[in-house]
Each structure stands twice: as structure tokens, then as C-alpha cells.
């Protein structure tokens, strides 16, 4: 951590200088910062200057980003660690090559007799700063080693945040006990400065990777309020933190709120940076993902097509941003039943991301997940070759196993992969195994995400479908009604997942010989599709074809074909870290706008 903190400080300084040069070039081409925006930054600069007068940094020069900081003296550091080990204050593990401290020693060091609350605050600040410097903001720090480091420092971030609150309360009590003329100036007392805001953003990225969305949202909302107030909504920092927050809302299933924020940011980027700027195109791609989650696939398709073409033109076909955008476009094409085109894009995305990041990087795993599900869809709904099912299975096993190892078995992304693998197994006829996997995952998702989160409802949707195949009709009917009620209660009655639940309910009724109930639900489903503008979609014929007995009946009526062809690891492709396959098979071309 110390080595990374020292190296990252220099990387951030160099990146900042490079960004400043690029901004000067943009200004030279005609873009100017609004004078109001420039004035708004003055309080931040003045406060930072005043609070540093007469103070000495608790951070050693080697960990600072200043140009005069000397290189890290590794020999001195190792000598210090050896001395601490000799005194039994820390312990070294040869297996993990890490140092640890006994909790009692840690408590004594932090709260030993004679240490004032102010001194505790200084050391807490030093620890928080070092942890923050271990995290790099995008576009830096996107490789697998950076992901691993975030996972390692997460418990340390928890400790720092916990003791920071405790120390602040103690300091507040100390201030209140002083005479009024000895108290600090209020305006300089409780103020979120630039360094603290940057620290909170970095900690939010640590929580994001851990799947702790509520804590992430709290930190990002705090920082966003600060930057909007003092820097204005057009400032780069305001745009960046708003995008981060929109992604967090996306993960929490608040797609409408995420799309609203992204649409506002896209308009600002178009005004200040132009339509063909790389950041504008990335925001456009993010907005397309939100519309995909909402089920507004026609709008998402237009945004992804423009973003993908623009990023390829601006940054090249092998840039990670371009590859991720291709994967996002491929997902929408899947919903348009253009499976061959989608598979081609997903395969490009996976091969490219494997080359840039490696086969176990989180973004590469997302791409593999997307490709696996497209193989499954083509096999199920377009009479794809028998090899599709085997490729989907091999890919999803790799994704699930790798996410379990890197993120843990109860992480949201691991649960997505588990559900998708169960869907493949159900298609292979392994209904009992699929039911077990989904049931276990849904219990965890209900606790972690909530019973009406779109991800939880997605899992229940496919579990109910599997229960119908297992002839457990009463359980399937109950669960499908729960899915429909969940979408209705959260303002998504016309979401494609809700339509898919209706079609699965029709299948459940027909399979249990309740033809009248099936007929009534078929009429309701057809009316809902017409009202939502999906009457011309190519999948509607399959959805309402009386010979198919409801959407997805192919799972039960199609015999399992033998699987041949290349292995999945040779044809690896892409999915979405921000939400897995949250949208169902039914797609509506002319969905209403947000």
C-alpha cells in the first residue's frame, strides 16, 4: 500500500498536468470557462490556502504529489518494519507477504495514554490519505492490480471512516466545552475541502467494487453537492461525480433517476465540449445503458450506435471505451433479435478487453457474460446451432467462478452470473440443479438488494419459469404474480420484464390446463404490448404465436441438441458490470421516451 501510495501520487500529478495542457488547447480552439464558474472556484481556493497557513502536513513528503517529493526509500521502510516485527508490534506472514497487527496493539497505538484527540485526528488523517492515494480515479487505475488493491483496502477504509466519525464527535465536544472566545472560526471549521472530497470519491469507488451501493451513494451525493455549489454544473469534476452517482443509482435499480442525471450531463457536455468529444460520447453510451435498463431499446440503440462510431473514430477500435461501447450496442441488438450481429460485437469486445486487461478483469467478465447470454438467446429463440448452448455454459462457468474468487459468492455480480448459469442449465434440461442455484441466489439478493430491486425480480422471473418446467405450477404462479406486483409497485408496469412475466404466466396456466386463465392473460399481454408501441417488433409474432404456448416454451418443447464446435474460451465475448442481464427477452422497438 505504501509503495502504491507513493507511486500513485506521482501518476496523479502527471495526469493532472496533462489534463491542464489539454484544457488549454481546448480553450485555444474557442471553448472558454464561464466567468461565473471561475468566480465560484475562488472560495475553494481561498479556504484551502487559509486552512494550510501555519500547519504541517501529517503525510511524509514521499507520499505527497509535489514535484519536490523525494523517491521512496524502500530500504528504510523495510528496516522500520523489521524493527516493529522484532518488538512484536506487527507480524509478518510469509505466505501472504503482508504485515498485520493484533487488535489490542492497534487499540493501544491509537488510544494510548497521553495521546490527545487532536493527535488521533492527525494519524487518522494520515491513514485516510494513504488509503486514498492507493486508489486512482478513471481513466487511471483500471487494470486488474488496481481492482485487487481496492478489495484489499476495503476493510481499512471501513476502519478509517468509523474512527473518523468518532474523532469528529470528540473534537466537537471539546470545542463546545471551551470558552466562546477560544473556539475556532466557524466558517473554517466544518467545511468539505477539495482534498476531503477527492478522498470520499475514491472511497466510494472502493465501496462500488464491493457492491455496497448505499454507502457509495451517500459518499457520492455528499461530494456532488459540494462540487455543484462551489464549481458549478459545467465543471469537469461536477460532470465526473454526477456520472459516478448515476452509475450507482443504476445499480440500486433507480434507472429513471440515473437516466435523468445522464441526460442533463449529456446536454452540458454537448454545450461545452461538442458532440464529438470523447467524454460526450462516453456519457452518451452511459445514457444508452440506462435506457436499456428501462426497456427503451429503440432510444438506447440510437445512442449506442452514435457513441460506438464516435469512440471508434476518436480513440480507435482497440480502446477500452470503444470495446465497452461495442458490448453495450451488442446487448441492444440482442433485444432486437439481431443475434448474429450481437455475437460479432460481443466477441470483438471480449477479445479486445482480454488483450487490454486480461481474462479475469471485471470488465472482461462482463463481456463474457453478455456473449454467453447472446449464445443462449440465439439457441433458444432463433434455432441457433447446438454449439451455442455449450459455449454459453463454458463462458458462464468461467464468469461465475472468477467472480466468486475475486468478489465473493454473495456479490451482486456473482449472483447475476449464478442466475445466468442456472438459465443455461435449465435449457440443458438440468431443471433441479437450476432451481437450486436460483433459489439460493434469490434469498441472498432479497437481503442485499431488496425484494423489489430489478435484479431480484429478474431472478424470480427465471426461477418461476424453471418451476413451470418442473411442473411446480402453484409455486410458479405465486412467484410470477410477485414479479408483476414488484414492477407495478416500483413504477415499471410496462417494463419488458413485466411483459415477460405475463408470458411466463400464460405458459404456466396452459401447462396446468387452465386454458381460460391463459386466454385472459394473453389478451392482457397483447393489449399491453400494443399500448407500449411494440406491435411491430419482430419478437411479437413469437411471443403471441398460439403454437408456442407462451414465450419461452421452446425450453420445454425443443429437444437438447448435441453441442459441437469451438470451446467457449476460444470465442469469449462481453456483459455489463453495472447490472448483468437485467432486461428480459421481450423487446419493444417503439418504447415511450424517458
C-alpha positions in Angstrom: 0.0 0.0 0.0 2.8 2.4 0.9 4.6 1.7 -2.4 1.4 2.2 -4.4 0.5 5.4 -2.5 3.9 6.9 -3.3 3.7 5.8 -7.0 0.1 6.9 -7.4 0.8 10.4 -6.1 3.2 11.0 -8.9 0.9 9.4 -11.5 -2.0 11.7 -10.4 0.3 14.7 -10.6 1.4 13.9 -14.1 -2.1 13.2 -15.2 -3.3 16.5 -13.8 -0.6 18.4 -15.6 -1.5 16.6 -18.9 -5.2 17.4 -18.4 -4.4 21.0 -17.8 -2.5 21.2 -21.1 -5.4 19.6 -22.9 -7.8 22.1 -21.4 -5.6 25.0 -22.6 -5.7 23.5 -26.1 -9.5 23.3 -25.9 -9.6 26.9 -24.8 -7.4 27.9 -27.7 -9.9 26.3 -30.1 -12.7 28.6 -28.8 -14.0 27.0 -25.6 -14.0 29.3 -22.6 -14.9 28.7 -19.0 -17.9 30.8 -17.9 -16.8 33.8 -15.7 -19.4 32.8 -13.1 -17.9 29.3 -13.0 -14.4 30.8 -12.5 -15.7 33.0 -9.6 -17.3 30.1 -7.9 -14.0 28.2 -7.6 -12.5 31.1 -5.6 -13.9 30.2 -2.2 -12.5 26.7 -2.5 -9.0 28.0 -3.4 -9.1 30.7 -0.6 -10.3 28.2 2.0 -7.6 25.7 1.0 -5.0 28.5 1.4 -6.2 29.7 4.7 -6.5 26.3 6.3 -2.9 25.5 5.4 -1.4 28.6 7.0 0.8 27.6 9.9 0.0 23.9 9.5 2.4 21.0 8.8 1.3 18.0 6.7 1.0 14.7 8.6 1.9 12.9 5.3 5.6 12.2 4.7 7.0 14.1 1.7 7.4 10.8 -0.2 3.7 10.3 -0.2 2.8 13.7 -1.5 2.2 14.7 -5.1 4.5 17.7 -5.0 7.3 17.9 -7.5 10.0 18.2 -4.9 8.9 14.9 -3.1 11.8 12.5 -3.0 11.7 8.9 -4.0 10.6 6.2 -1.6 13.4 4.9 0.5 12.5 1.2 0.4 15.4 0.1 2.5 14.5 2.5 5.3 10.9 1.3 5.2 11.9 -2.4 5.4 14.3 -1.6 8.3 11.4 0.1 10.1 9.1 -2.9 9.6 11.9 -5.3 10.8 12.2 -3.2 13.9 8.5 -3.3 14.6 8.4 -7.0 14.0 11.2 -7.5 16.5 9.2 -5.7 19.1 6.2 -7.8 18.2 4.1 -4.7 17.4 3.5 -6.2 13.9 3.6 -9.7 12.5 4.8 -10.8 9.1 3.1 -13.6 7.1 5.4 -15.3 4.6 2.5 -16.9 2.8 0.6 -13.6 2.0 3.7 -11.3 2.2 1.7 -9.0 4.4 2.1 -7.4 7.8 -0.7 -7.4 10.4 -1.2 -6.0 13.9 -3.0 -7.6 16.9 -6.3 -5.7 17.6 -5.1 -4.9 21.2 -1.9 -3.4 19.9 -3.8 -1.4 17.3 -6.1 -0.1 20.1 -3.2 0.8 22.3 -1.3 2.6 19.5 -4.4 4.6 18.6 -5.6 5.4 22.1 -2.5 5.1 24.3 -2.4 7.3 27.4 -1.2 10.8 26.7 -2.4 10.8 23.1 -4.8 13.7 22.6 -7.9 13.7 20.4 -6.1 16.1 18.1 -3.2 13.7 17.7 -5.6 10.9 16.9 -7.2 13.1 14.3 -3.7 13.7 12.7 -2.9 10.0 12.5 -6.4 9.2 11.2 -6.0 11.8 8.5 -2.6 10.4 7.6 -4.1 6.8 7.3 -7.0 8.1 5.2 -4.8 10.0 2.9 -2.5 7.0 2.3 -5.5 4.8 1.6 -7.0 7.3 -0.8 -3.7 7.5 -2.7 -3.9 3.8 -3.3 -7.0 4.4 -5.4 -6.7 6.1 -8.8 -9.6 7.8 -10.5 -10.5 6.8 -14.1 -9.0 6.8 -16.6 -6.1 5.8 -14.4 -6.2 2.7 -12.2 -8.3 0.5 -14.4 -6.1 -2.6 -14.6 -6.6 -5.8 -12.6 -4.0 -5.0 -10.0 -5.9 -1.8 -9.2 -9.1 -3.8 -8.7 -7.3 -6.2 -6.4 -5.9 -3.3 -4.3 -9.4 -1.8 -3.9 -10.5 -5.2 -2.5 -7.6 -5.3 -0.1 -8.0 -1.8 1.3 -11.8 -2.0 1.8 -11.7 -3.2 5.5 -9.1 -0.4 6.2 -11.4 2.2 4.6 -14.2 0.9 6.9 -12.0 1.4 10.0 -10.8 4.9 9.0 -14.4 6.0 8.3 -15.6 4.6 11.6 -12.9 6.2 13.7 -13.1 9.4 11.8 -16.7 9.9 12.9 -15.8 9.0 16.5 -12.9 11.5 16.5 -15.0 14.3 15.0 -17.6 13.8 17.7 -14.9 14.0 20.4 -13.5 17.2 18.8 -16.9 18.7 18.7 -17.4 18.1 22.4 -14.0 19.6 23.1 -14.8 22.7 21.1 -18.2 23.1 22.9 -16.5 22.9 26.3 -14.2 25.8 25.6 -14.9 29.5 26.3 -16.6 31.2 23.4 -13.5 33.4 22.6 -11.3 30.3 22.4 -13.4 28.5 19.8 -12.2 28.2 16.2 -13.7 30.4 13.5 -17.0 28.6 12.4 -16.5 29.3 8.7 -13.3 27.4 8.7 -14.4 24.6 11.0 -16.8 22.2 9.3 -16.1 22.6 5.7 -15.7 19.9 3.0 -12.5 20.9 1.1 -11.1 19.7 -2.2 -8.8 17.0 -0.6 -11.6 15.6 1.5 -14.0 15.5 -1.4 -11.4 13.7 -3.5 -10.9 11.2 -0.7 -14.6 10.5 -0.4 -14.9 9.9 -4.2 -12.0 7.4 -4.0 -13.6 5.6 -1.1 -16.8 5.4 -3.0 -15.0 3.5 -5.8 -13.8 1.0 -3.2 -17.4 0.5 -2.0 -18.6 0.3 -5.6 -16.4 -2.6 -6.4 -17.5 -4.3 -3.1 -21.2 -3.9 -4.2 -22.1 -1.7 -1.3 -24.2 0.7 -3.3 -26.0 2.6 -0.4 -22.7 3.6 1.2 -21.4 4.5 -2.3 -24.4 6.7 -2.9 -24.1 8.6 0.4 -20.5 9.5 -0.3 -21.1 10.5 -3.9 -24.1 12.6 -3.1 -22.1 14.5 -0.5 -19.3 15.2 -2.9 -21.7 16.2 -5.7 -23.4 18.7 -3.5 -20.1 20.3 -2.8 -18.8 20.5 -6.3 -22.1 21.8 -7.7 -22.2 24.5 -5.1 -18.6 25.7 -5.5 -17.6 24.7 -9.0 -20.9 24.7 -11.0 -22.5 22.0 -13.0 -20.3 22.5 -16.1 -17.1 21.9 -14.3 -15.3 18.6 -15.2 -15.4 17.4 -11.6 -19.1 18.0 -11.4 -19.7 16.1 -14.6 -17.5 13.2 -13.4 -19.0 12.8 -10.0 -22.5 13.1 -11.5 -21.7 10.2 -13.8 -20.4 8.1 -10.9 -23.6 8.8 -8.9 -25.8 7.9 -11.9 -24.0 4.6 -12.2 -24.7 3.9 -8.5 -28.3 4.7 -8.9 -28.3 2.3 -11.9 -27.0 -0.4 -9.6 -29.7 0.4 -7.0 -32.4 -0.2 -9.6 -33.2 3.5 -9.9 -32.9 3.6 -13.7 -35.2 6.7 -14.1 -33.2 8.8 -11.8 -29.9 7.6 -13.4 -31.2 8.4 -16.9 -32.3 11.9 -15.8 -28.9 12.8 -14.4 -27.1 11.4 -17.5 -29.4 13.2 -19.9 -28.6 16.5 -18.1 -24.9 15.8 -18.2 -25.0 14.9 -21.9 -26.6 18.2 -22.7 -24.0 20.1 -20.7 -21.2 18.1 -22.5 -22.6 18.9 -25.9 -22.8 22.6 -25.0 -19.3 22.9 -23.5 -17.3 20.1 -25.2 -19.1 19.4 -28.5 -20.9 16.4 -29.9 -17.7 14.5 -31.0 -15.8 14.9 -27.7 -14.7 11.6 -26.1 -16.3 12.5 -22.8 -19.6 13.5 -24.5 -19.6 10.1 -26.3 -18.9 8.2 -23.1 -21.9 10.0 -21.4 -24.0 9.1 -24.4 -23.0 5.5 -24.0 -23.9 5.6 -20.3 -27.3 7.1 -21.0 -27.9 4.3 -23.6 -27.2 1.7 -20.9 -29.8 3.4 -18.6 -32.4 3.4 -21.4 -31.5 -0.3 -22.0 -32.2 -1.0 -18.3 -35.6 0.9 -18.6 -36.5 -1.3 -21.6 -36.4 1.7 -24.0 -34.4 -0.2 -26.6 -35.0 1.9 -29.7 -33.6 5.0 -27.9 -30.7 3.0 -26.5 -29.9 1.7 -30.0 -29.6 5.2 -31.4 -27.4 6.4 -28.6 -25.1 3.3 -28.6 -24.7 3.4 -32.4 -23.6 7.1 -32.3 -21.4 6.6 -29.3 -19.7 3.5 -30.6 -19.0 5.1 -34.0 -17.7 8.2 -32.4 -15.4 6.5 -29.9 -14.0 4.3 -32.6 -13.3 7.4 -34.7 -11.8 9.3 -31.8 -10.0 6.7 -29.8 -9.6 3.7 -32.1 -11.2 0.3 -32.3 -8.9 -1.2 -29.6 -9.5 1.4 -26.9 -11.3 0.0 -23.8 -14.0 2.7 -24.0 -14.8 1.6 -27.6 -14.8 -2.1 -26.7 -17.2 -1.5 -23.8 -19.5 0.6 -26.0 -19.5 -2.2 -28.6 -20.6 -4.6 -25.9 -23.4 -2.2 -24.9 -24.5 -1.9 -28.5 -24.5 -5.7 -28.8 -26.9 -6.1 -25.9 -29.4 -3.8 -27.6 -29.1 -5.7 -30.9 -29.8 -8.9 -28.9 -33.1 -7.3 -27.8 -33.8 -6.6 -31.5 -33.3 -10.3 -32.2 -30.2 -9.5 -34.3 -28.3 -12.3 -32.7 -25.5 -12.8 -35.3 -24.6 -9.1 -35.2 -24.7 -9.0 -31.4 -22.4 -12.1 -31.2 -19.9 -10.5 -33.6 -19.8 -7.3 -31.5 -19.5 -9.2 -28.2 -16.7 -11.4 -29.5 -14.8 -8.3 -30.6 -15.3 -6.7 -27.2 -14.1 -9.8 -25.3 -11.0 -10.4 -27.4 -10.1 -6.7 -27.2 -10.7 -6.5 -23.4 -8.7 -9.7 -22.8 -5.8 -8.1 -24.7 -6.0 -4.9 -22.7 -6.9 -6.1 -19.2 -6.7 -9.9 -19.1 -9.2 -12.8 -18.9 -10.1 -12.2 -15.3 -10.6 -8.5 -15.3 -14.1 -7.4 -14.2 -14.8 -5.7 -17.5 -13.7 -8.7 -19.4 -16.0 -10.9 -17.3 -18.9 -8.6 -18.1 -18.2 -9.0 -21.8 -18.1 -12.8 -21.4 -21.4 -12.7 -19.6 -23.0 -10.8 -22.4 -21.7 -13.1 -25.1 -22.8 -16.2 -23.1 -26.4 -14.9 -22.9 -26.5 -14.0 -26.5 -25.4 -17.5 -27.4 -28.2 -18.8 -25.2 -30.8 -16.5 -26.7 -29.8 -17.5 -30.3 -30.1 -21.2 -29.4 -33.4 -20.8 -27.6 -35.2 -18.3 -29.9 -33.6 -18.4 -33.3 -32.8 -22.1 -33.8 -29.1 -21.5 -33.3 -26.5 -24.2 -33.7 -26.1 -26.8 -30.9 -22.7 -25.4 -30.1 -24.3 -22.2 -28.8 -25.5 -23.9 -25.6 -22.2 -25.4 -24.8 -20.4 -22.1 -25.5 -22.8 -20.3 -23.2 -22.3 -22.8 -20.5 -18.5 -22.8 -20.6 -18.4 -19.0 -20.6 -20.8 -18.6 -17.7 -18.9 -21.1 -15.6 -15.7 -19.1 -16.1 -17.5 -15.9 -15.2 -19.2 -17.2 -12.1 -16.1 -19.0 -10.8 -13.9 -16.0 -11.4 -16.3 -13.6 -9.7 -16.7 -15.9 -6.7 -12.9 -15.8 -6.4 -12.4 -12.1 -6.9 -15.6 -10.6 -5.5 -17.1 -13.2 -3.2 -20.0 -15.6 -3.6 -22.6 -13.1 -2.4 -21.6 -10.1 -4.5 -24.3 -8.8 -6.8 -22.3 -9.6 -10.0 -21.6 -13.1 -8.8 -25.4 -13.6 -8.2 -26.0 -12.3 -11.8 -23.6 -14.9 -13.1 -25.1 -17.6 -11.0 -28.6 -16.8 -12.3 -27.4 -16.8 -15.9 -25.6 -20.1 -15.5 -28.8 -21.6 -14.0 -30.7 -20.4 -17.1 -28.2 -22.3 -19.3 -28.5 -25.4 -17.2 -32.3 -25.2 -17.4 -32.0 -25.0 -21.1 -29.8 -28.2 -21.0 -32.6 -29.9 -19.1 -31.0 -29.8 -15.7 -34.0 -28.3 -14.1 -33.4 -29.4 -10.5 -29.9 -28.0 -10.4 -31.1 -24.8 -12.0 -33.9 -24.4 -9.4 -31.5 -25.0 -6.5 -29.0 -22.4 -7.8 -31.6 -19.7 -8.4 -33.4 -20.3 -5.1 -30.2 -19.9 -3.1 -29.2 -16.8 -5.1 -32.6 -15.1 -4.7 -32.5 -15.4 -0.9 -29.2 -13.5 -0.9 -30.4 -10.9 -3.4 -33.6 -10.2 -1.4 -31.4 -9.5 1.7 -28.7 -7.5 -0.1 -30.8 -5.7 -2.8 -34.4 -5.8 -1.5 -37.4 -7.7 -2.7 -38.4 -5.2 -5.4 -35.0 -4.5 -6.9 -35.0 -5.2 -10.6 -32.2 -7.7 -10.1 -34.2 -9.7 -7.5 -37.3 -9.6 -9.7 -35.2 -10.8 -12.6 -34.0 -13.8 -10.7 -37.6 -14.6 -9.5 -38.8 -14.4 -13.1 -36.5 -17.1 -14.3 -36.9 -19.2 -11.2 -40.7 -19.2 -11.9 -40.0 -20.2 -15.5 -37.9 -23.1 -14.2 -40.6 -24.1 -11.7 -43.1 -24.4 -14.5 -40.7 -26.7 -16.3 -40.5 -28.8 -13.1 -44.4 -28.8 -13.0 -44.5 -26.9 -9.8 -47.3 -24.7 -11.1 -48.6 -23.2 -7.9 -45.2 -22.0 -6.8 -44.5 -20.6 -10.3 -47.8 -18.8 -10.4 -47.3 -17.2 -7.0 -43.8 -16.1 -7.9 -44.8 -14.6 -11.2 -47.5 -12.6 -9.5 -44.9 -11.3 -7.1 -42.8 -10.2 -10.0 -45.7 -8.4 -11.6 -46.6 -6.7 -8.3 -43.0 -5.7 -7.7 -42.7 -4.0 -11.1 -46.1 -2.3 -10.6 -45.2 -1.0 -7.1 -41.9 0.5 -8.3 -43.4 2.3 -11.3 -42.4 -0.2 -14.0 -45.7 -1.8 -15.1 -44.8 -1.7 -18.8 -41.2 -2.9 -18.4 -40.2 -5.7 -20.7 -39.5 -7.9 -17.6 -43.2 -7.4 -16.6 -44.4 -8.4 -20.1 -42.1 -11.5 -19.9 -43.6 -12.4 -16.6 -47.1 -12.3 -18.2 -46.0 -14.6 -21.0 -44.5 -17.0 -18.5 -47.7 -16.9 -16.5 -49.6 -17.8 -19.7 -47.3 -20.7 -20.2 -47.8 -21.8 -16.6 -51.6 -21.7 -17.0 -51.5 -23.7 -20.2 -49.2 -26.3 -18.8 -51.5 -26.8 -15.9 -54.6 -27.0 -18.2 -56.1 -23.6 -17.0 -56.9 -22.5 -20.6 -59.4 -19.8 -19.6 -56.8 -18.1 -17.4 -54.3 -18.4 -20.1 -56.6 -16.8 -22.6 -57.4 -13.8 -20.4 -53.7 -13.2 -19.7 -52.9 -13.5 -23.4 -55.5 -10.7 -24.1 -54.0 -8.5 -21.3 -50.4 -9.1 -22.6 -51.4 -8.3 -26.2 -53.1 -5.1 -25.1 -50.1 -4.1 -23.0 -47.7 -4.6 -25.9 -50.0 -2.6 -28.2 -50.2 0.3 -25.7 -46.4 0.3 -25.3 -45.9 0.6 -29.0 -44.3 -2.8 -29.6 -46.8 -4.2 -32.1 -44.3 -4.1 -34.9 -41.4 -5.7 -33.1 -40.2 -9.0 -34.7 -40.5 -10.9 -31.5 -44.2 -10.2 -31.0 -45.1 -12.9 -33.5 -43.2 -15.4 -31.5 -44.5 -14.1 -28.2 -48.1 -14.4 -29.2 -47.9 -17.4 -31.5 -50.6 -19.8 -30.3 -48.4 -22.8 -31.4 -45.7 -21.7 -29.0 -47.8 -21.7 -25.8 -46.2 -18.6 -24.4 -42.8 -17.0 -24.6 -40.0 -19.4 -23.8 -41.9 -22.7 -24.4 -39.0 -23.7 -26.5 -37.2 -24.6 -23.3 -39.6 -27.4 -22.7 -40.5 -28.4 -26.3 -37.1 -28.3 -28.0 -35.0 -31.4 -27.6 -31.5 -30.8 -26.3 -29.2 -30.9 -29.2 -25.6 -32.2 -29.2 -23.0 -29.5 -28.6 -20.1 -29.3 -31.0 -17.7 -26.6 -32.2 -15.1 -24.4 -30.7 -14.7 -24.2 -26.9 -16.1 -21.2 -25.1 -12.7 -20.0 -24.1 -11.8 -19.6 -27.8 -14.8 -17.4 -28.5 -15.0 -15.3 -25.4 -17.2 -12.2 -25.6 -19.0 -9.3 -23.2 -21.8 -8.3 -20.5 -22.3 -5.3 -18.1 -20.6 -4.7 -14.8 -23.3 -2.4 -14.0 -26.1 -4.8 -14.0 -25.9 -8.1 -15.8 -28.8 -9.3 -17.9 -31.5 -7.2 -16.1 -33.7 -6.9 -19.2 -35.8 -9.7 -20.3 -36.1 -11.3 -23.8 -39.1 -9.3 -24.9 -38.1 -6.0 -26.6 -40.3 -3.1 -27.6 -39.0 -1.1 -30.6 -41.1 2.0 -30.1 -41.0 2.4 -26.3 -42.0 5.8 -24.9 -39.3 8.2 -24.1 -38.0 8.9 -20.6 
